[in-house]
Amino acid sequence: DRIKSTWLNVQVVRLGDGIAITSRDVTESRISTERIEYLAHYDPLTGLANRTLLYDRLRQAILLGQRHHSKVALLMLDIDFFKRYNDTLGHERGDQILAAIGQRLLASVRESDTVARLGGDEFVVVMQDFQSIDDVRRCAENILRAASSPIDLPGHTVQVTLSIGASL
């Protein structure tokens, strides 16, 4: 048996000596609202934060850094020669590469870091609350190592490289 959750809007109105209760199923409306909220903040292809959420998280990280006298690192990442993959393998395979790299980025950073897709083949990592530049360097090395593992696609195995720039 499956349990199905349902969102109900219930109204209770006093009628003389009794009450009247009405209910309306708002499950579809609630699901649509949650989907719109998700699309407003997350990239649908990779599931990563999108520009809107990135800018908000970056602003918060900078404000926290100012308050606590700590630094924020911003890593900009780009898949090298991505257009070549799209042109030779097709956009569907290109999307699969983007999704795989997105998941590898998430797995390579701390849970407190923000990973976002800016668009195309560009990604950003926001690091806050790190101890030294060596922490940023290690994070970049972890990302490069994870990204360089072969990506198995239906009928193809590809190996991509990333270019990373960092700003503190």
BAFI-3210 file (N, C-alpha, C; in Angstrom, 3 decimals, decimal comma, padded with zeros to 6 digits):
// residues 168
n [1|2|3|4|5|6|7|8|9|10|11|12|13|14|15|16|17|18|19|20|21|22|23|24|25|26|27|28|29|30|31|32|33|34|35|36|37|38|39|40|41|42|43|44|45|46|47|48|49|50|51|52|53|54|55|56|57|58|59|60|61|62|63|64|65|66|67|68|69|70|71|72|73|74|75|76|77|78|79|80|81|82|83|84|85|86|87|88|89|90|91|92|93|94|95|96|97|98|99|100|101|102|103|104|105|106|107|108|109|110|111|112|113|114|115|116|117|118|119|120|121|122|123|124|125|126|127|128|129|130|131|132|133|134|135|136|137|138|139|140|141|142|143|144|145|146|147|148|149|150|151|152|153|154|155|156|157|158|159|160|161|162|163|164|165|166|167|168]
n.u [000,839|000,440|001,113|-000,512|000,048|-001,976|-002,893|-005,058|-007,447|-009,147|-012,153|-013,937|-017,048|-019,215|-022,592|-025,450|-026,462|-024,714|-021,986|-020,398|-018,454|-016,093|-014,057|-011,253|-009,329|-006,071|-003,773|-002,578|-002,207|-000,444|001,772|002,446|003,163|005,404|007,071|007,463|008,795|011,107|012,199|012,760|015,045|016,850|018,855|017,371|018,535|020,915|020,320|021,642|022,285|020,949|021,657|020,215|019,885|022,587|023,644|022,325|023,292|026,036|026,065|025,172|027,305|029,430|028,551|028,507|031,222|032,313|031,237|032,403|035,049|036,278|037,324|035,981|035,860|035,703|035,210|035,568|034,491|034,990|034,142|036,543|036,722|034,013|032,083|032,916|032,192|029,400|028,974|030,009|028,916|026,287|023,542|022,043|023,799|025,724|024,275|024,098|026,757|027,132|025,364|026,599|029,101|028,192|027,195|029,553|030,975|029,445|029,932|032,571|033,017|032,570|029,648|028,670|029,439|028,525|027,419|026,962|025,344|026,111|025,323|025,295|028,390|029,480|030,369|030,134|031,711|031,131|032,994|033,070|034,201|036,787|040,112|042,668|044,483|045,400|043,322|041,480|042,955|043,195|040,508|040,025|041,790|040,599|038,220|039,186|040,348|038,102|036,524|038,026|037,783|036,695|033,618|030,873|028,792|025,845|027,011|029,381|032,432|033,687|036,243|036,675|038,150|038,653|038,810|039,876|039,386|040,217|039,072|039,573]
n.v [-001,192|002,229|005,364|008,330|011,691|014,465|017,803|019,818|022,435|023,619|024,890|026,210|027,186|028,947|028,204|029,270|027,269|025,302|024,036|024,536|022,693|022,905|021,551|021,633|020,194|021,052|020,080|019,858|022,565|023,279|021,642|022,749|025,343|024,768|023,700|025,913|027,572|026,036|026,095|028,777|029,053|026,996|025,212|023,469|021,391|020,464|020,533|022,158|025,241|028,210|031,301|033,284|032,215|031,790|034,445|035,439|033,720|034,305|037,007|036,805|035,304|037,094|039,175|037,806|037,192|039,763|040,493|038,618|038,936|037,327|035,571|035,146|032,809|032,624|030,440|030,093|028,081|026,322|024,193|022,810|023,250|022,639|023,085|021,490|018,917|019,129|019,634|017,322|015,096|015,738|017,662|016,438|014,551|016,383|017,742|015,654|015,419|017,908|017,594|015,441|016,557|018,596|017,093|015,916|018,154|018,974|016,784|017,189|019,307|021,037|020,570|022,992|024,758|026,585|025,472|026,389|026,671|028,799|029,022|027,616|026,071|026,909|027,132|027,877|028,053|028,866|029,483|029,684|030,538|029,298|028,195|028,800|029,824|027,479|025,702|026,485|025,922|023,114|022,405|023,168|021,407|018,947|019,196|019,297|016,744|015,069|015,822|014,990|012,274|009,594|009,960|008,028|007,629|006,709|004,670|006,092|007,161|009,811|012,146|014,923|018,158|020,824|024,379|026,502|029,407|031,509|033,710|035,789]
n.w [000,000|-000,728|000,679|000,243|000,252|000,960|000,507|002,230|002,300|004,861|006,103|008,789|009,825|011,939|012,268|013,338|015,955|015,291|013,287|010,117|007,951|005,467|002,906|000,729|-001,780|-002,179|-003,196|-005,815|-006,425|-004,398|-005,019|-007,501|-006,702|-005,087|-007,051|-008,728|-006,930|-006,558|-009,187|-009,321|-007,835|-008,327|-010,701|-013,260|-014,747|-013,465|-010,769|-009,073|-007,253|-008,744|-010,534|-009,099|-006,469|-005,937|-005,898|-003,669|-001,624|-001,816|-001,144|001,527|002,577|002,304|003,968|006,447|006,589|006,824|009,285|011,004|010,528|008,563|005,594|002,262|-000,306|-003,809|-006,314|-009,709|-012,290|-015,325|-017,976|-019,954|-023,428|-023,906|-025,885|-027,962|-027,084|-027,076|-029,815|-031,074|-029,717|-029,257|-027,897|-025,870|-024,720|-023,942|-021,960|-020,122|-019,400|-018,133|-015,955|-014,634|-013,949|-012,285|-010,091|-009,245|-008,444|-006,235|-004,560|-004,005|-002,333|000,830|002,860|003,687|001,744|-001,217|-004,314|-007,595|-010,762|-013,272|-015,855|-019,157|-019,449|-017,093|-013,718|-010,198|-007,024|-003,729|-000,981|002,465|005,760|005,983|006,851|005,745|002,777|001,786|002,277|000,343|-001,942|-001,657|-001,910|-004,585|-005,839|-005,137|-006,558|-009,224|-009,401|-009,018|-011,188|-013,330|-013,577|-015,679|-017,476|-017,847|-020,492|-022,327|-024,791|-024,977|-023,451|-021,711|-020,924|-019,079|-018,581|-016,280|-015,974|-013,432|-011,576|-008,867|-006,320|-003,531]
ca.u [000,000|001,139|000,494|-000,543|-000,209|-002,902|-003,019|-006,451|-007,785|-010,357|-012,767|-014,999|-017,870|-020,313|-023,918|-026,423|-025,983|-023,803|-020,871|-020,297|-017,056|-015,843|-012,650|-010,902|-008,030|-005,169|-002,518|-001,983|-001,772|000,740|002,866|002,830|003,857|006,726|007,854|007,836|009,813|012,327|012,746|013,236|016,315|017,724|019,013|016,631|019,370|021,897|019,841|022,476|021,767|021,057|022,212|019,458|020,270|024,025|023,864|021,858|024,252|027,287|025,836|025,148|028,663|030,237|028,102|029,014|032,664|032,576|030,871|033,317|036,410|036,789|037,325|035,114|036,497|034,807|035,870|034,869|034,883|034,523|034,549|037,396|036,288|032,694|031,384|033,314|031,356|028,050|028,967|030,290|028,065|024,905|023,172|021,582|025,008|026,301|023,520|024,487|028,079|026,910|024,750|027,615|030,070|027,504|027,167|030,934|031,311|028,777|030,602|033,959|033,101|031,905|028,203|028,390|029,782|027,470|027,801|025,925|025,585|025,796|024,716|026,231|029,307|030,139|029,939|030,744|031,696|031,344|033,533|033,205|034,670|037,953|041,219|043,802|044,462|045,623|042,004|040,912|043,745|042,793|039,163|040,188|042,427|039,569|037,303|039,873|040,510|036,789|036,032|038,830|037,404|035,880|032,156|030,271|027,538|025,427|027,761|030,591|033,083|034,419|037,045|036,717|039,002|038,090|039,681|039,380|039,957|039,786|039,172|039,285]
ca.v [000,000|003,504|006,476|009,521|012,877|015,404|019,084|020,261|023,729|023,347|026,069|025,919|028,386|028,756|028,422|029,160|026,438|024,275|024,489|023,979|022,430|022,669|021,272|021,683|019,590|022,036|019,368|020,259|023,955|023,269|021,055|023,759|026,423|024,262|023,558|027,271|028,005|025,297|026,617|030,143|029,042|025,879|024,881|022,209|020,348|019,926|020,560|023,088|026,599|029,013|032,632|033,988|031,674|032,054|035,837|035,572|033,028|035,050|038,215|036,388|034,889|038,306|039,863|037,033|037,382|041,093|040,496|037,766|039,215|036,151|035,727|034,327|032,447|032,387|029,654|030,088|026,867|026,238|022,943|023,098|022,786|022,014|023,187|020,324|017,775|019,373|019,517|015,957|014,088|016,203|018,427|015,535|014,049|017,558|017,937|014,589|015,796|019,012|017,038|014,635|017,477|019,245|016,179|015,760|019,377|018,879|015,760|017,593|020,451|020,850|020,770|024,402|025,532|026,681|025,159|026,916|026,701|030,122|028,833|026,961|025,151|027,682|026,825|028,697|027,530|029,882|028,904|030,599|029,917|028,439|028,598|029,377|029,679|026,055|025,060|026,804|025,159|021,706|022,280|023,215|020,143|017,907|019,388|018,876|015,292|014,445|016,129|014,333|010,854|009,393|010,013|007,010|007,992|005,627|004,591|006,925|007,521|011,062|012,649|016,379|018,932|022,105|025,504|027,107|030,660|031,745|035,069|035,879]
ca.w [000,000|-000,791|001,393|-000,591|001,052|000,350|001,183|002,270|002,873|005,633|006,724|009,747|010,012|012,885|011,705|014,418|017,054|014,778|012,458|008,768|007,618|004,048|002,618|-000,684|-002,055|-002,785|-003,419|-007,102|-006,293|-003,523|-005,794|-008,494|-005,994|-004,705|-008,282|-009,132|-005,959|-006,887|-010,442|-009,088|-007,105|-008,690|-012,105|-013,450|-015,341|-012,525|-009,392|-008,302|-007,109|-009,951|-010,288|-008,061|-005,167|-005,781|-005,495|-002,286|-000,741|-001,844|-000,330|002,933|002,952|002,449|005,190|007,591|006,605|007,378|010,701|011,770|010,060|007,855|004,142|001,423|-001,574|-004,934|-007,353|-010,994|-013,010|-016,693|-018,606|-021,109|-024,756|-023,784|-027,162|-028,757|-026,654|-027,581|-031,279|-031,541|-029,072|-029,212|-026,701|-024,796|-024,046|-023,283|-020,716|-019,195|-018,886|-017,178|-014,742|-013,941|-013,347|-011,163|-008,944|-008,778|-007,704|-004,930|-003,753|-003,770|-001,431|002,120|002,826|003,934|000,554|-002,222|-005,684|-008,479|-012,210|-013,798|-017,165|-020,064|-018,765|-016,035|-012,357|-009,153|-005,658|-002,696|000,257|003,587|006,993|005,787|007,708|005,035|001,330|001,511|002,237|-000,964|-002,909|-001,529|-002,485|-006,039|-006,248|-005,027|-007,684|-010,450|-009,355|-009,229|-012,539|-014,360|-013,718|-016,883|-017,363|-018,709|-021,136|-023,220|-026,026|-024,949|-022,197|-021,941|-019,812|-019,227|-017,678|-015,880|-015,636|-012,196|-011,099|-007,481|-005,806|-002,094]
c.u [000,879|000,367|000,597|-000,846|-001,086|-002,940|-004,475|-006,539|-009,133|-010,849|-013,898|-015,734|-018,992|-021,626|-024,952|-025,828|-024,968|-022,636|-020,978|-018,817|-016,980|-014,360|-012,454|-009,502|-007,178|-003,801|-001,841|-001,467|-000,496|001,958|003,358|003,609|005,261|007,623|008,341|008,934|011,148|012,983|013,278|014,628|017,301|017,721|018,331|017,478|020,269|021,388|020,662|021,771|021,896|021,613|021,528|019,875|021,756|024,264|023,421|022,843|025,589|027,174|025,845|026,545|029,549|029,851|028,595|030,525|033,048|032,309|031,895|034,777|037,049|036,661|036,320|035,894|035,422|035,619|035,000|035,394|034,240|035,010|035,328|036,807|034,906|031,933|031,699|032,460|029,939|027,978|029,152|029,337|026,590|024,577|022,690|022,774|025,718|025,610|023,886|025,866|027,935|026,346|025,769|028,638|029,438|027,492|028,566|031,396|030,708|029,495|032,014|034,111|032,404|030,414|027,837|028,734|028,593|028,062|026,648|026,342|025,153|025,031|025,747|027,077|030,071|029,500|030,682|030,651|031,976|031,784|033,590|033,748|035,786|039,127|042,342|043,616|044,708|044,302|041,345|041,633|043,353|041,412|039,249|040,814|041,437|038,600|037,945|040,024|039,169|036,300|036,779|038,547|036,534|034,380|031,595|028,908|027,112|026,202|029,068|031,137|033,898|035,188|037,199|037,735|038,320|039,197|039,041|040,134|039,407|039,986|038,815|038,759]
c.v [001,249|004,543|007,693|010,719|013,834|016,663|019,523|021,656|023,525|024,637|025,610|027,223|028,049|029,112|028,211|028,399|025,388|024,885|023,849|023,842|022,172|022,380|021,267|021,104|020,618|021,412|019,826|021,691|024,039|022,718|022,059|024,893|025,997|024,119|024,925|027,806|027,317|025,885|028,036|030,157|027,952|025,652|023,540|021,071|019,674|019,812|021,477|024,427|027,316|030,391|033,351|033,520|031,907|033,468|036,066|034,927|033,763|036,314|037,880|035,996|036,105|039,061|039,133|037,193|038,733|041,120|039,738|037,935|037,977|036,390|034,787|034,045|032,169|031,657|029,676|028,897|026,840|024,910|023,299|022,478|022,133|022,027|021,981|019,100|017,929|019,143|018,083|014,916|014,474|016,855|017,548|014,985|015,203|017,840|016,892|014,875|016,896|018,487|016,236|015,533|018,196|018,373|015,962|016,988|019,332|017,906|016,179|018,709|020,137|021,137|022,235|025,295|025,547|026,369|025,601|026,753|028,072|030,018|028,202|025,958|025,853|027,394|027,741|027,948|028,700|029,151|029,992|029,816|028,899|029,025|029,312|029,195|028,231|025,287|025,282|025,999|023,677|021,474|022,262|021,923|018,983|017,980|018,891|017,358|014,602|014,645|015,344|012,836|010,696|009,409|009,012|007,488|006,812|005,684|005,380|007,011|008,770|011,434|014,147|016,969|020,250|023,132|026,161|028,393|030,911|033,218|035,034|037,266]
c.w [000,000|-000,008|000,496|000,300|000,253|001,190|001,084|002,857|003,560|006,257|007,628|010,010|010,988|012,185|012,809|015,586|016,594|014,019|011,083|008,455|006,118|003,873|001,107|-000,829|-002,796|-003,082|-004,709|-007,042|-005,468|-004,263|-006,831|-007,857|-005,593|-005,925|-008,770|-008,219|-006,251|-008,135|-010,288|-008,469|-007,530|-010,195|-012,359|-014,023|-014,309|-011,098|-008,499|-008,161|-008,456|-009,588|-009,135|-006,678|-004,900|-005,273|-004,054|-001,310|-000,688|-001,003|001,155|003,408|003,168|003,712|006,439|007,726|007,183|008,878|011,547|011,355|009,431|006,355|003,483|000,142|-002,614|-005,999|-008,600|-011,787|-014,386|-017,267|-019,875|-022,376|-024,740|-025,108|-028,051|-028,382|-027,189|-029,081|-031,745|-030,963|-029,048|-027,879|-025,548|-024,012|-023,321|-021,967|-019,672|-018,596|-017,843|-015,862|-013,942|-013,256|-012,162|-009,920|-008,377|-008,007|-006,308|-004,006|-003,348|-002,751|-000,112|001,972|002,997|002,739|-000,410|-003,588|-006,565|-009,926|-012,692|-015,107|-018,069|-019,300|-017,648|-014,679|-011,391|-007,832|-004,728|-001,433|001,316|004,774|006,749|006,556|006,954|003,535|000,925|001,461|000,872|-002,047|-002,873|-002,142|-004,006|-006,557|-006,178|-006,208|-008,978|-010,528|-009,652|-010,661|-013,605|-014,492|-014,956|-016,564|-018,360|-019,191|-021,997|-024,544|-026,048|-023,536|-022,502|-020,690|-020,037|-018,272|-017,400|-015,765|-014,417|-011,926|-009,724|-007,123|-004,339|-001,790]
res [d|r|i|k|s|t|w|l|n|v|q|v|v|r|l|g|d|g|i|a|i|t|s|r|d|v|t|e|s|r|i|s|t|e|r|i|e|y|l|a|h|y|d|p|l|t|g|l|a|n|r|t|l|l|y|d|r|l|r|q|a|i|l|l|g|q|r|h|h|s|k|v|a|l|l|m|l|d|i|d|f|f|k|r|y|n|d|t|l|g|h|e|r|g|d|q|i|l|a|a|i|g|q|r|l|l|a|s|v|r|e|s|d|t|v|a|r|l|g|g|d|e|f|v|v|v|m|q|d|f|q|s|i|d|d|v|r|r|c|a|e|n|i|l|r|a|a|s|s|p|i|d|l|p|g|h|t|v|q|v|t|l|s|i|g|a|s|l]
***
